Amino acid sequence: MSKVKLPVKKNDEMTLVCEDLTHEGNGVCKIDGYPLFVPGILPEEEAVIRVVKTNKRFGFGRLVELLKESPNRVEPPCPVYSKCGGCQTQHMSAALQSQMKQTQIEHLLQKTAQLPDVKVNPVVVMDDPWHYRNKIQMPVGEKNGEIITGFYQPRSHRIIDDMDTCMIQHEIGNEILAEIRLLANEFGISAYNERKHRGVLRHIIIRTGYQTDEVMVTFVTNTKDLPHAEGLVERLTEKFPQITSIMHNVNAKQTNVIVGSKMNILYGNKYLYDKIGDLTFGISAASFYQVNPEQTKKLYDIALEYADIDETDTVIDAYCGIGTISLFLAQQAKSVYGIEIVKDAVDDANMNAKLNNLTNAEFHLGAAEELMVEWKANGFSPDVIVVDPPRKGCDGALLDAMMEMDPKKIVYVSCNPATLARDLKVLSEQYNVSKVQPVDLFPQTHHIECVALMSRK
């Protein structure tokens, strides 16, 4: 079998024009039809490109010199943008970021879901797309004997050692993180070394209540004790009265998983409280909570509009988490049944229902695909199913269970357009997909949330 002859080889340099963007925001340049994926270049830009890797169907390039700039290029305000993989699209205008995300969804609906006639609405964007993240989750390292914090460089576990702040994190979180670095160095607390599996401090997690201004700090350590815990608590709470909770999490495993199973309260409350609309939520240290509260309200309002429920409707909220979407639904529905596989999240959801005086929402521990089959066998059929799965999308058995329950509508909230399109293809056998609305919860990155409405055929 003859070897495929490629039009380029590694380390070749050539002048190329960018034709398109991948869903990750990389430029697509072509040589005799052979695509090279190049970070940092935008459509219609001309540049000198060096080939860094090739395979049979495509290769990867590096931008060496930009010869012609796109009007959609902007100067990234972040000083470590070129080193950090956290924000991939700061060099794009807001308009191009939105266009890229909308085009990606349209392409996936056509190719994967085979739904070419479904209209994708323009992306719902933020007025001020900076400092929106309510959660900082920073790895800890050492350089020249001093504690450093920063995101990892792309495709590595090397910490960016000159990262003093993050442009998409809440400002108070950045300030608290800087103070923790100073205190850790003053107290001589060592950083965890993952190669040697030694040292103390692994990660620092800071969550902020955007509407309440409350702050929760979590120290993740490799050791069962946090050295100088009393001193850290005293100094942090004295300087930052917004801190209402300080937690200590123990993770002694050799793993990439950030949070371990053992959580201790060092100071204050078990919960951080925040509001979305007129609902209040208690969020425990390990619970999932959307990172962009401003856009989350818009996302949930759209999901509620699409569900179009009234006081006669029963609703199932699969993957309900701590009950955020469920309780929005419960304000209008006859009854809401949330399903969640994580026990702590179910406990939080029940607590949040009581916190908001909503008695028509109940939460069940288990796998949605198993509970829904059981409920169907017992004669229960909801009017509407809302599903908000993790990035991997819905389990095939859950898709079958949803169709077996045969609700009038399914509202699918997705954080991954690729798995959304895959699942819509299955559900479209029984349901018409009538609306898809992207909401940008993650400006300056390639990620996008969507809400899709399906009505029974």
Secondary structure by P-SEA (a helix, b strand, c coil): cccccccccccbbbbbbbccccccbbbbbbcccbbbbbcccccccccbbbbcccccccbbbbbccccccccccccccccccccccccccccccaaaaaaaaaaaaaaaaaccccccccccccccccccccccccbbbbbbbccccbbbbbccccccccccccccccccccaaaaaaaaaaaaaaaaacccccccccccccccbbbbbbcccccbbbbbbbcccccccaaaaaaaaaaaacccccbbbbbbbccccccccccbbbbcccccbbbbbcccbbbbbcccccccccaaaaaaaaaaaaaaacccccbbbbbccccccaaaaaaaacccbbbbbbccaaaaaaaaaaaaaaccccbbbbbccaaaaaaaaaaacccccbbbbbbccccccaaaaaaaaaacccbbbbbcccaaaaaaaaaaacccccccbbbbbcccccccbbbbbbbbbcc
